[in-house]
Amino acid sequence: MTKKKALEKACFGAGCFWHVEAEFRKVKGVIETAVGFVGGRLKNPSYRDVCSHETGHAEVCLVEFNPEEVSYSKLLDVFWRIHNPTQLNRQGPDIGDQYRSVILYYDDKQKKLALESKEKEQKKYKQAIVTQIVPASKFYRAEEYHQRYLEKNKLAVCGFR
């Protein structure tokens, strides 16, 4: 009997976390998603706190995936496809540091793949990619009404490209 690989985590910020989550939920092999905040100074921030632009947090999507069904590299491809990584602290009409483009890695392999993918992606743009690639830090789950928001609110829109 072969042992199944354990599920892995990935975390991405690419503008409004509603849109990011909706896109990753479409990927075969993604088992679960959650939206929340990382990278700031305040413990247990609320959405209101983060929108104050005083906490330093980014809106992100935490992705739990089965590496036997989808690779981390494929998730990186989705990340690059769903936003404009050359826009600093914004995506479309969503403006603020919480909307920054960021890849949070959980181990050296993810870091290496993220850096390589950024270098490859840069060849597609004249402007510099501003995406941060940083170690994963404490994830604070956003309020429940934000989870799977676009599934629950079909008429809602996000400011993505």
C-alpha positions as CSV (number, residue, x, y, z in Angstrom):
1,M,0.0,0.0,0.0
2,T,1.5,3.4,-1.0
3,K,1.3,6.2,1.4
4,K,-0.6,9.3,0.3
5,K,1.3,12.6,0.4
6,A,0.1,15.0,3.0
7,L,-1.7,18.1,2.0
8,E,0.4,21.3,1.6
9,K,-0.2,25.0,2.1
10,A,0.4,27.9,-0.2
11,C,-0.5,31.6,0.5
12,F,-0.9,34.4,-2.0
13,G,-1.9,38.1,-2.0
14,A,-3.0,39.5,-5.4
15,G,-5.5,42.3,-4.7
16,C,-9.0,41.8,-3.3
17,F,-8.9,38.4,-1.5
18,W,-12.4,37.6,-2.7
19,H,-11.2,37.3,-6.3
20,V,-8.0,35.5,-5.3
21,E,-10.0,32.9,-3.4
22,A,-12.6,32.4,-6.2
23,E,-9.8,31.8,-8.7
24,F,-7.9,29.2,-6.6
25,R,-11.1,27.4,-5.8
26,K,-11.5,26.5,-9.5
27,V,-8.2,24.6,-9.5
28,K,-8.4,20.8,-9.4
29,G,-6.4,19.6,-6.4
30,V,-7.1,22.6,-4.2
31,I,-8.9,21.1,-1.2
32,E,-9.6,24.2,0.9
33,T,-9.2,27.9,0.9
34,A,-9.5,30.7,3.5
35,V,-9.1,34.4,3.2
36,G,-7.4,36.5,5.8
37,F,-4.5,38.7,6.6
38,V,-0.7,38.4,7.0
39,G,2.4,40.5,7.5
40,G,1.2,43.2,9.8
41,R,1.8,44.4,13.3
42,L,-1.6,43.9,14.9
43,K,-2.7,40.6,16.4
44,N,-6.1,39.3,15.3
45,P,-6.9,42.2,13.0
46,S,-10.4,42.8,11.7
47,Y,-11.2,43.8,8.1
48,R,-11.9,47.3,9.4
49,D,-8.5,47.4,11.1
50,V,-6.7,46.3,7.9
51,C,-8.6,48.8,5.8
52,S,-7.3,51.6,8.1
53,H,-3.9,51.2,6.4
54,E,-2.3,51.3,9.8
55,T,-1.7,47.5,10.5
56,G,0.6,46.6,7.6
57,H,-1.4,43.5,6.8
58,A,-2.0,42.2,3.3
59,E,-5.3,40.5,2.2
60,V,-4.3,37.0,1.2
61,C,-5.7,33.6,0.3
62,L,-4.5,30.5,2.2
63,V,-4.6,27.5,-0.1
64,E,-4.6,23.9,1.1
65,F,-3.8,21.6,-1.8
66,N,-3.0,18.0,-2.7
67,P,0.4,17.9,-4.4
68,E,-0.5,14.6,-6.1
69,E,-3.2,16.5,-8.0
70,V,-1.7,20.0,-8.5
71,S,1.8,21.2,-8.2
72,Y,3.0,24.4,-6.4
73,S,4.3,25.5,-9.8
74,K,0.8,25.3,-11.2
75,L,-0.5,27.4,-8.3
76,L,2.2,30.0,-9.1
77,D,0.9,30.0,-12.7
78,V,-2.6,30.8,-11.4
79,F,-1.2,33.5,-9.2
80,W,0.6,35.3,-12.0
81,R,-2.4,35.0,-14.3
82,I,-5.1,36.5,-12.0
83,H,-3.5,39.9,-11.3
84,N,-1.1,42.5,-12.6
85,P,2.1,42.1,-10.6
86,T,3.5,45.4,-11.7
87,Q,1.0,47.5,-9.8
88,L,2.3,48.6,-6.4
89,N,-0.2,48.3,-3.6
90,R,-3.2,48.1,-5.8
91,Q,-5.2,46.0,-8.3
92,G,-7.6,48.0,-10.5
93,P,-9.7,50.3,-8.4
94,D,-8.6,48.6,-5.1
95,I,-5.9,50.8,-3.7
96,G,-3.9,50.4,-0.5
97,D,-1.0,48.4,0.9
98,Q,-3.4,45.6,1.9
99,Y,-3.8,44.8,-1.8
100,R,-0.1,44.3,-2.5
101,S,1.1,41.4,-4.6
102,V,2.8,38.8,-2.4
103,I,3.8,35.2,-2.3
104,L,4.3,33.7,1.1
105,Y,6.4,30.6,1.1
106,Y,6.4,27.8,3.7
107,D,9.8,26.1,2.9
108,D,12.9,26.5,0.8
109,K,11.4,24.6,-2.1
110,Q,8.5,27.0,-2.4
111,K,10.8,30.0,-2.1
112,K,13.1,28.7,-4.9
113,L,10.1,28.0,-7.2
114,A,8.5,31.4,-6.4
115,L,11.8,33.2,-7.2
116,E,12.2,31.3,-10.4
117,S,8.6,31.9,-11.5
118,K,9.0,35.6,-10.8
119,E,12.1,35.8,-13.0
120,K,10.3,33.9,-15.8
121,E,7.2,36.1,-15.5
122,Q,9.3,39.3,-15.5
123,K,10.1,38.6,-19.2
124,K,6.5,39.3,-20.1
125,Y,6.5,42.8,-18.7
126,K,8.3,46.1,-19.5
127,Q,7.6,47.4,-16.0
128,A,9.3,45.8,-13.0
129,I,7.3,43.2,-11.1
130,V,6.7,44.4,-7.5
131,T,5.6,41.1,-6.1
132,Q,7.1,40.4,-2.7
133,I,8.3,36.9,-1.9
134,V,8.5,36.5,1.8
135,P,8.4,33.7,4.4
136,A,4.9,32.8,5.5
137,S,3.9,34.4,8.8
138,K,0.9,34.2,11.1
139,F,-2.3,33.9,9.1
140,Y,-5.3,35.6,10.7
141,R,-8.6,34.3,9.2
142,A,-10.9,37.1,8.1
143,E,-14.5,37.4,9.3
144,E,-16.8,34.6,8.1
145,Y,-18.8,36.8,5.7
146,H,-15.6,37.2,3.7
147,Q,-15.1,33.4,3.2
148,R,-16.2,32.3,-0.3
149,Y,-17.7,35.7,-0.6
150,L,-18.1,35.7,-4.4
151,E,-19.8,32.3,-4.2
152,K,-22.3,33.7,-1.7
153,N,-22.8,37.0,-3.5
154,K,-23.0,36.4,-7.2
155,L,-23.4,40.1,-8.1
156,A,-20.4,41.3,-6.2
157,V,-17.3,42.5,-8.1
158,C,-13.7,43.0,-7.2
159,G,-11.2,45.4,-8.7
160,F,-9.0,43.0,-10.6
161,R,-7.6,43.5,-14.1
